[in-house]
Amino acid sequence: MSTLLASLPVKAYYDRRAPEYDEWYAGTGPFAARERPAWNEELTALLEALAGLAPARTLDVGCGTGYLTRHLRGFRVGCDQSAAMLARARAQAPGVPLVRGDALALPFADGTFERVFAGQLYGHLLPDERRAFLAEAHAVGGELVVVDAGPQGGLARDEWQERVLRDGSSHRVYKRSFTGSSLAAELGGGRVLHEGGWFVAVSSPSEKIRRSAAPQEGFGD
């Protein structure tokens, strides 16, 4: 994750949350009593959309517990700044190589991957971090797929949230949500893979791919 997310207070949050993170997906623990209309149906639709992507050599940045990593096709490498998250990912996504690293300084050479995937990472980044992350992602991979929070029936939002874990600790976390069009616009254009109240997913090509696909002078209609 980013330099911000690797700062001590927020890093501590993700390390502490690792054992309970997947309860958010499963609707268990503190999420069992929450009203989340159509959550299961939408999560299923999101996972089907990811499984429908063509197999590719993929870097999963901010892979967390590996929950979404498992649903990506092709050779995958997981990367996260949290050792506790990576420990969970080793059990949940066995056989996937895992690397501890920073999303703003990815420890891979340019062009190493065909695709960079970021699930529930981009929405935590502040403006300067977003620009740095996009530059890093498009350098190491030809396509960027971002999954993040949908607007939950309202407008896309931008806020700091207070999050309380089972151990009673409270943490201040920056979080944004998106519509399909707003996320695609921020990524410089792309194809909406999934759009709902809970999740949105967009596939965005790299600048190199965009240039090669653009009409050339003297050709075409």
Buried (B, 14 or more C-beta within 10 A) or exposed (E): BBBBBBEEEBBBBBBBBBBBBBBBBEBEEEBEEEEBEEBEEBBEBBBEBBEEBEEBBBBBBBBBBBBBBBBBBEBBBBBBBBEBBBBBBBEBBEEBEBBEBBBBEBEBEEEBBBBBBBBBBBBBBEEEBBEBBBEBBBBBBBBBBBBBBBBEEEEBEEEEEEEEBEEEEEBEBBBBBBBBEBBBEBBBEBEBBBBBBBBBBBBBBBEEEBEEEEEEEEEEE
